[in-house]
């Protein structure tokens, strides 16, 4: 079964997709499906590559569904799910890739965003990476994913609403103001055009946000020098993560950009990347339990300024 079901209590769409149960989970390197010679590339080599997910939650050719009356509305799960393989090296990671390879990855994000945005039924392009079994990664080979949604997801709606409210009340972009007011005590790393910091409002103990210093609403607007700087910041943050506890650091990396083919919010939406790691200490996880999951009210056990200091002082 594959369909979208509407929740009238929270005004959001839920994806029901039984095909995702068939995904391979943590196969050994010898049978990795995305290595050269694996199931996806049996007779091919590659540098980095994007392809449609074999077990998608959303499909371009999603089956039609019978319409339902309130309150049980549903619609076809039309969208696009892609996999981006960062490198052919199975035992690599974003933190271990060279500068040139990460730059190529950012260009890939830009190219895929442009291509997926050309479909009128796509309303939001969400790029992300789940790293580590702690966040449900099913393959250890370094890769990320793209979900091109036929609607604007609920948390994106919340971000847009908050950004619009701030702009209406202050006449300025909220993230531009955040960057103006940052004193440096929460900064992890910065270069000419990007800054990485543990936000004042961090929900996770070692949460890091990456912001462009110039107001841009998506990866499509990044200049060549900004792509180079973004790649450097991504490498630096992930290296610091791995060195923090001398272990492969699990995280959820998420790119937030303005919607496509729907709202025109480029003036108020500031492109950013969030790293949400589940670690709160070397051998302790920060679980999203009832309060966080049920109310979206997070309890952070590590003071953001202390987390930033720990990450900033990690020598790489």
NORURQUI-V533594 format. One record per residue. N is the residue number from 1. RES is the residue in three letters. PHI is phi in whole degrees, -180 to 180 (* if undefined). PSI is psi in radians with two decimals (999 if undefined). Layout:
<<N/RES/PHI/PSI> <N/RES/PHI/PSI>>
//
This chain:
<<1/UNK/*/2.48> <2/UNK/-149/1.99> <3/UNK/-163/2.89> <4/UNK/-103/2.34> <5/UNK/-120/2.36> <6/UNK/-92/2.32> <7/UNK/-101/1.83> <8/UNK/-73/-0.23> <9/UNK/-77/-0.58> <10/UNK/-117/-0.01> <11/UNK/57/0.93> <12/UNK/-145/2.75> <13/UNK/-98/2.41> <14/UNK/-113/2.34> <15/UNK/-90/2.15> <16/UNK/-106/2.04> <17/UNK/-145/1.76> <18/UNK/-74/-0.33> <19/UNK/-67/-0.43> <20/UNK/-67/-0.30> <21/UNK/-66/-0.32> <22/UNK/-89/-0.02> <23/UNK/-63/2.48> <24/UNK/-69/2.49> <25/UNK/-120/2.06> <26/UNK/47/0.95> <27/UNK/-71/2.70> <28/UNK/-67/2.83> <29/UNK/-55/-0.62> <30/UNK/-64/-0.38> <31/UNK/-125/0.43> <32/UNK/-65/2.16> <33/UNK/-71/-0.29> <34/UNK/-111/0.15> <35/UNK/-76/2.67> <36/UNK/-56/2.28> <37/UNK/93/-0.13> <38/UNK/-80/-3.02> <39/UNK/-57/-0.73> <40/UNK/-75/-0.51> <41/UNK/-134/1.09> <42/UNK/-63/-0.52> <43/UNK/-128/0.44> <44/UNK/-130/2.66> <45/UNK/-112/2.87> <46/UNK/-159/2.93> <47/UNK/-100/-1.16> <48/UNK/-141/2.73> <49/UNK/-156/2.61> <50/UNK/-121/2.48> <51/UNK/-154/2.80> <52/UNK/-70/2.39> <53/UNK/-61/2.36> <54/UNK/-72/-0.40> <55/UNK/-126/1.16> <56/UNK/-80/2.62> <57/UNK/-86/-0.43> <58/UNK/-129/2.51> <59/UNK/-136/2.55> <60/UNK/-62/-0.67> <61/UNK/-103/0.66> <62/UNK/-55/2.47> <63/UNK/-66/2.58> <64/UNK/-67/2.64> <65/UNK/-127/2.69> <66/UNK/-71/2.35> <67/UNK/-72/2.58> <68/UNK/-121/2.71> <69/UNK/-84/2.83> <70/UNK/-56/2.51> <71/UNK/-92/0.06> <72/UNK/-102/1.18> <73/UNK/-84/2.57> <74/UNK/-148/2.86> <75/UNK/-151/2.93> <76/UNK/-68/2.54> <77/UNK/-87/1.05> <78/UNK/-84/2.18> <79/UNK/-178/-2.87> <80/UNK/-141/2.31> <81/UNK/-120/2.16> <82/UNK/-124/2.73> <83/UNK/-112/2.37> <84/UNK/-115/2.03> <85/UNK/-92/2.07> <86/UNK/-70/-0.56> <87/UNK/-163/2.76> <88/UNK/-78/-0.21> <89/UNK/-77/1.94> <90/UNK/-62/-0.67> <91/UNK/-95/0.34> <92/UNK/-91/-2.99> <93/UNK/-169/2.89> <94/UNK/-55/-0.64> <95/UNK/-72/-0.31> <96/UNK/-111/-0.02> <97/UNK/-80/2.64> <98/UNK/-80/2.92> <99/UNK/-55/-0.78> <100/UNK/-62/-0.70> <101/UNK/-68/-0.68> <102/UNK/-70/-0.63> <103/UNK/-60/-0.75> <104/UNK/-63/-0.60> <105/UNK/-64/-0.76> <106/UNK/-63/-0.71> <107/UNK/-63/-0.65> <108/UNK/-63/-0.77> <109/UNK/-57/-0.74> <110/UNK/-66/-0.79> <111/UNK/-63/-0.74> <112/UNK/-70/-0.64> <113/UNK/-61/-0.78> <114/UNK/-63/-0.79> <115/UNK/-66/-0.83> <116/UNK/-68/-0.54> <117/UNK/-69/-0.27> <118/UNK/-75/-0.23> <119/UNK/-86/2.11> <120/UNK/-62/-0.50> <121/UNK/-78/-0.15> <122/UNK/-87/2.27> <123/UNK/-116/-0.31> <124/UNK/-152/2.31> <125/UNK/-108/1.97> <126/UNK/-114/2.02> <127/UNK/-104/2.35> <128/UNK/-156/2.87> <129/UNK/-138/2.29> <130/UNK/-104/2.03> <131/UNK/-113/2.14> <132/UNK/100/2.57> <133/UNK/-63/-0.40> <134/UNK/-64/-0.39> <135/UNK/-116/0.29> <136/UNK/87/0.25> <137/UNK/-63/2.25> <138/UNK/-95/-0.27> <139/UNK/-130/2.31> <140/UNK/-78/-0.36> <141/UNK/-60/2.30> <142/UNK/-61/2.06> <143/UNK/-159/2.82> <144/UNK/-131/-3.05> <145/UNK/-139/2.87> <146/UNK/-132/2.25> <147/UNK/-110/2.05> <148/UNK/-99/1.85> <149/UNK/-88/2.60> <150/UNK/-88/0.16> <151/UNK/-150/2.95> <152/UNK/-91/2.03> <153/UNK/-59/2.72> <154/UNK/-59/-0.77> <155/UNK/-68/-0.55> <156/UNK/-67/-0.71> <157/UNK/-58/-0.74> <158/UNK/-64/-0.73> <159/UNK/-63/-0.81> <160/UNK/-61/-0.77> <161/UNK/-60/-0.76> <162/UNK/-67/-0.72> <163/UNK/-66/-0.69> <164/UNK/-65/-0.73> <165/UNK/-62/-0.80> <166/UNK/-63/-0.75> <167/UNK/-66/-0.67> <168/UNK/-65/-0.67> <169/UNK/-83/-0.50> <170/UNK/-120/-0.25> <171/UNK/75/0.28> <172/UNK/-140/2.83> <173/UNK/-73/2.31> <174/UNK/-65/-0.69> <175/UNK/-71/-0.64> <176/UNK/-58/-0.70> <177/UNK/-69/-0.70> <178/UNK/-56/-0.79> <179/UNK/-68/-0.59> <180/UNK/-67/-0.61> <181/UNK/-90/-0.25> <182/UNK/-62/2.28> <183/UNK/-89/-0.28> <184/UNK/111/-0.28> <185/UNK/-71/-0.33> <186/UNK/-105/0.04> <187/UNK/-74/2.34> <188/UNK/-99/-0.73> <189/UNK/-166/2.59> <190/UNK/-151/2.72> <191/UNK/-133/-2.73> <192/UNK/-62/-0.64> <193/UNK/-124/-0.11> <194/UNK/-135/2.69> <195/UNK/-135/2.44> <196/UNK/-115/2.27> <197/UNK/-148/2.76> <198/UNK/-87/1.99> <199/UNK/-67/2.63> <200/UNK/-51/-0.57> <201/UNK/-107/0.50> <202/UNK/-56/2.38> <203/UNK/-94/-0.59> <204/UNK/-104/2.63> <205/UNK/-54/-0.76> <206/UNK/-118/0.64> <207/UNK/-64/2.35> <208/UNK/-129/2.36> <209/UNK/-111/2.50> <210/UNK/-115/2.14> <211/UNK/-122/2.37> <212/UNK/-73/2.44> <213/UNK/-72/-0.47> <214/UNK/-90/2.54> <215/UNK/-74/1.90> <216/UNK/-131/2.61> <217/UNK/-100/-0.21> <218/UNK/-160/2.98> <219/UNK/-64/-0.36> <220/UNK/-65/-0.40> <221/UNK/-97/0.00> <222/UNK/-73/2.38> <223/UNK/-81/2.92> <224/UNK/-58/-0.75> <225/UNK/-69/-0.52> <226/UNK/-72/-0.63> <227/UNK/-63/-0.75> <228/UNK/-62/-0.77> <229/UNK/-68/-0.66> <230/UNK/-63/-0.75> <231/UNK/-60/-0.71> <232/UNK/-64/-0.74> <233/UNK/-67/-0.72> <234/UNK/-60/-0.77> <235/UNK/-64/-0.73> <236/UNK/-66/-0.82> <237/UNK/-62/-0.80> <238/UNK/-70/-0.57> <239/UNK/-65/-0.77> <240/UNK/-63/-0.70> <241/UNK/-57/-0.85> <242/UNK/-66/-0.58> <243/UNK/-82/-0.35> <244/UNK/-55/-0.85> <245/UNK/-119/0.26> <246/UNK/53/0.89> <247/UNK/-157/2.79> <248/UNK/-65/2.02> <249/UNK/-87/2.11> <250/UNK/-76/2.61> <251/UNK/-163/2.86> <252/UNK/-111/2.09> <253/UNK/-107/2.24> <254/UNK/-135/2.28> <255/UNK/-98/2.21> <256/UNK/-113/2.06> <257/UNK/-133/2.96> <258/UNK/-69/2.69> <259/UNK/-64/2.91> <260/UNK/-124/2.66> <261/UNK/54/0.51> <262/UNK/-153/-1.79> <263/UNK/-76/2.47> <264/UNK/-102/1.63> <265/UNK/-125/0.44> <266/UNK/-58/-0.58> <267/UNK/-69/-0.49> <268/UNK/-110/-0.29> <269/UNK/-95/2.13> <270/UNK/-106/2.01> <271/UNK/-52/2.42> <272/UNK/-158/2.84> <273/UNK/-123/2.35> <274/UNK/-115/2.33> <275/UNK/-106/2.09> <276/UNK/-115/1.64> <277/UNK/-89/2.50> <278/UNK/-83/-0.09> <279/UNK/-78/2.38> <280/UNK/-116/-0.17> <281/UNK/-164/3.10> <282/UNK/-56/-0.74> <283/UNK/-119/0.38> <284/UNK/-131/2.44> <285/UNK/-107/2.61> <286/UNK/-96/1.79> <287/UNK/-81/2.48> <288/UNK/-87/1.62> <289/UNK/-96/-2.69> <290/UNK/-60/-0.79> <291/UNK/-63/-0.86> <292/UNK/-65/-0.84> <293/UNK/-72/-0.71> <294/UNK/-80/-0.53> <295/UNK/-122/-0.11> <296/UNK/64/0.31> <297/UNK/-100/1.90> <298/UNK/-91/2.56> <299/UNK/-116/1.94> <300/UNK/-98/2.02> <301/UNK/-82/-0.06> <302/UNK/-121/2.22> <303/UNK/-63/2.21> <304/UNK/-52/-0.69> <305/UNK/-65/-0.62> <306/UNK/-71/-0.71> <307/UNK/-62/-0.75> <308/UNK/-62/-0.73> <309/UNK/-62/-0.76> <310/UNK/-61/-0.80> <311/UNK/-70/-0.72> <312/UNK/-61/-0.62> <313/UNK/-86/-0.07> <314/UNK/-66/2.15> <315/UNK/-88/2.21> <316/UNK/-119/999>>
//
